[in-house]
Amino acid sequence: MTTSGAIQKRSLGHTGIEVTPIGLGVMQFSGSRGIFRLMMRDLSQEQMNVIVKTALESGINWFDTAEMYGSGRSEQGLANALKAAGKQDDEVVVATKWSPLLRTAANIPQTIDDRIRFLSGYTIDLYMVHQPWGFSSPEAEMDAMADLVKAGKIRSVGVSNFNAEQMRRAHAALAKRGLPLAVNQVQYNLLHRKIETNGVLEAAKELGVTIVAWSPLASGLLTGKFHKNLEMLSQAPFGRRMRLRRSIQRSRPLVEALEELAAEYDATPAQVALSWLVNAHGETVVAIPGASKAHHAEQSAGAMKLRLSDLHTAKLDVLSRAFRS
Ligand SMILES: NC(=O)c1ccc[n+]([C@@H]2O[C@H](COP(=O)([O-])OP(=O)(O)OC[C@H]3O[C@@H](n4cnc5c(N)ncnc54)[C@H](OP(=O)(O)O)[C@@H]3O)[C@@H](O)[C@H]2O)c1
């Protein structure tokens, strides 16, 4: 593997909050209740502890969770695991999200104490509006978020799944309160490059907002494991199985190229895919791969030591251009 020395941290937007280019997404800690029954399997607290400990030991310094991930289950599992790993509050960065579904901005101050309770002692370094689906405007939501910063309940504000216009409105509303918009967390991976053509990436670069890439491994497809062993698809929970099955043929040439490059760099296809993602646009993009096993987290963190040549970066760009629209 080509190493690029010590892991350089990046600021979340203009907040000065420093994170490693790769964090750990812990939607996998949601449990399998409600809608997650179709997408997740249950993990025990012991399994979560090992995943988080491995991520930390592999160099990851931040974690992404959400209210929506099991109504506090993922947040609580993460906090317990950080505690079990002996981490103090100021040694890690924690991001979580408010769920706007069927709610107005008035719910933001009403539910923040639940988030704080579930994270039991770990500061909310970044608080995001999970989707642009709330009954209130982005301006009203950002105002409520800014109040939480002023009250010392959260450190910074972000959005998730906002389009370019919504993101610009959120940025402007926070600017009026003297705060930066830290991030827009959106789906971004080599098989889903829409933010490059719909104005989101361009706006992020212009406004100095960090893009946090969710599903950076295309739900595991970019690891190549499903292409190698179609049987594995039938073991995935129903919702994911359907989604993955639809993409398997179309993604095969790209996954084969990832495998070739992985062999060349003594890395894995997942590491090649993640390295491309967090380095193709300077420091604008960071990624939060998920893990249901400790070795997933270890491998994802290992991508931070891999630097692809310009030629190989361009090769992956060309091979995945079809996924830009
Ligand atoms: N803001 C939003 O709307 C939003 C939406 C979705 C996700 N997210 C965030 O983004 C994070 C990541 O997204 P994601 O989990 O959907 O997708 P992902 O990171 O693309 O895929 C994660 C899955 O890939 C597989 N995997 C990872 N590393 C592997 C390895 N080295 N070898 C083999 N398999 C590996 C595992 O699948 P198996 O578990 O099947 O083994 C793992 O659960 C989530 O945890 C969450 O924090 C945010």
The ligand as an SDF file (V2000), in Angstrom:
LIG
                    3D

 48 52  0  0  0  0  0  0  0  0999 V2000
  -27.7720   11.0050    6.1090 N   0  0  0  0  0  0  0  0  0  0  0  0
  -28.4000   10.0020    5.5930 C   0  0  0  0  0  0  0  0  0  0  0  0
  -29.5120   10.1030    5.0700 O   0  0  0  0  0  0  0  0  0  0  0  0
  -27.7330    8.6410    5.6350 C   0  0  0  0  0  0  0  0  0  0  0  0
  -28.2850    7.5690    4.9120 C   0  0  0  0  0  0  0  0  0  0  0  0
  -27.6370    6.3290    4.9830 C   0  0  0  0  0  0  0  0  0  0  0  0
  -26.4760    6.1990    5.7400 C   0  0  0  0  0  0  0  0  0  0  0  0
  -25.9870    7.2510    6.4420 N   0  0  0  0  0  0  0  0  0  0  0  0
  -24.7410    7.1380    7.2490 C   0  0  0  0  0  0  0  0  0  0  0  0
  -23.7220    6.6100    6.4280 O   0  0  0  0  0  0  0  0  0  0  0  0
  -23.1340    5.4630    7.0390 C   0  0  0  0  0  0  0  0  0  0  0  0
  -22.6510    4.4990    5.9780 C   0  0  0  0  0  0  0  0  0  0  0  0
  -23.6690    4.1910    5.0710 O   0  0  0  0  0  0  0  0  0  0  0  0
  -24.1340    2.6790    4.7870 P   0  0  0  0  0  0  0  0  0  0  0  0
  -23.8470    1.8690    5.9640 O   0  0  0  0  0  0  0  0  0  0  0  0
  -25.5040    2.7730    4.2470 O   0  0  0  0  0  0  0  0  0  0  0  0
  -23.2640    2.2260    3.5510 O   0  0  0  0  0  0  0  0  0  0  0  0
  -21.7340    1.8330    3.2970 P   0  0  0  0  0  0  0  0  0  0  0  0
  -20.8440    2.4810    4.2580 O   0  0  0  0  0  0  0  0  0  0  0  0
  -21.5500    2.0970    1.8720 O   0  0  0  0  0  0  0  0  0  0  0  0
  -21.7510    0.2500    3.5140 O   0  0  0  0  0  0  0  0  0  0  0  0
  -21.5960   -0.3150    4.7850 C   0  0  0  0  0  0  0  0  0  0  0  0
  -21.7370   -1.8200    4.6720 C   0  0  0  0  0  0  0  0  0  0  0  0
  -20.7790   -2.3170    3.7410 O   0  0  0  0  0  0  0  0  0  0  0  0
  -20.2560   -3.5520    4.1920 C   0  0  0  0  0  0  0  0  0  0  0  0
  -18.8240   -3.3950    4.4310 N   0  0  0  0  0  0  0  0  0  0  0  0
  -18.1690   -2.3010    4.9100 C   0  0  0  0  0  0  0  0  0  0  0  0
  -16.8380   -2.5260    4.9260 N   0  0  0  0  0  0  0  0  0  0  0  0
  -16.6510   -3.7670    4.4510 C   0  0  0  0  0  0  0  0  0  0  0  0
  -15.4970   -4.5680    4.2320 C   0  0  0  0  0  0  0  0  0  0  0  0
  -14.2790   -4.1120    4.4640 N   0  0  0  0  0  0  0  0  0  0  0  0
  -15.6740   -5.8340    3.7400 N   0  0  0  0  0  0  0  0  0  0  0  0
  -16.9200   -6.3050    3.4790 C   0  0  0  0  0  0  0  0  0  0  0  0
  -18.0460   -5.5830    3.6630 N   0  0  0  0  0  0  0  0  0  0  0  0
  -17.9130   -4.3400    4.1520 C   0  0  0  0  0  0  0  0  0  0  0  0
  -21.0070   -3.9210    5.4550 C   0  0  0  0  0  0  0  0  0  0  0  0
  -22.1370   -4.6760    5.0340 O   0  0  0  0  0  0  0  0  0  0  0  0
  -22.7130   -5.8940    5.9000 P   0  0  0  0  0  0  0  0  0  0  0  0
  -23.1230   -5.2580    7.1940 O   0  0  0  0  0  0  0  0  0  0  0  0
  -23.8470   -6.3990    5.0970 O   0  0  0  0  0  0  0  0  0  0  0  0
  -21.6050   -6.8930    6.0630 O   0  0  0  0  0  0  0  0  0  0  0  0
  -21.4340   -2.5490    5.9640 C   0  0  0  0  0  0  0  0  0  0  0  0
  -22.5720   -2.6240    6.7980 O   0  0  0  0  0  0  0  0  0  0  0  0
  -24.2310    4.9140    7.9640 C   0  0  0  0  0  0  0  0  0  0  0  0
  -23.7310    4.1230    9.0040 O   0  0  0  0  0  0  0  0  0  0  0  0
  -24.8610    6.2030    8.4580 C   0  0  0  0  0  0  0  0  0  0  0  0
  -24.1030    6.7140    9.5580 O   0  0  0  0  0  0  0  0  0  0  0  0
  -26.5970    8.4760    6.3860 C   0  0  0  0  0  0  0  0  0  0  0  0
  1  2  1  0
  2  3  2  0
  2  4  1  0
  4  5  1  0
  4 48  2  0
  5  6  2  0
  6  7  1  0
  7  8  2  0
  8  9  1  0
  8 48  1  0
  9 10  1  0
  9 46  1  0
 10 11  1  0
 11 12  1  0
 11 44  1  0
 12 13  1  0
 13 14  1  0
 14 15  2  0
 14 16  1  0
 14 17  1  0
 17 18  1  0
 18 19  2  0
 18 20  1  0
 18 21  1  0
 21 22  1  0
 22 23  1  0
 23 24  1  0
 23 42  1  0
 24 25  1  0
 25 26  1  0
 25 36  1  0
 26 27  1  0
 26 35  1  0
 27 28  2  0
 28 29  1  0
 29 30  1  0
 29 35  2  0
 30 31  1  0
 30 32  2  0
 32 33  1  0
 33 34  2  0
 34 35  1  0
 36 37  1  0
 36 42  1  0
 37 38  1  0
 38 39  2  0
 38 40  1  0
 38 41  1  0
 42 43  1  0
 44 45  1  0
 44 46  1  0
 46 47  1  0
M  CHG  2   8   1  16  -1
M  END
$$$$
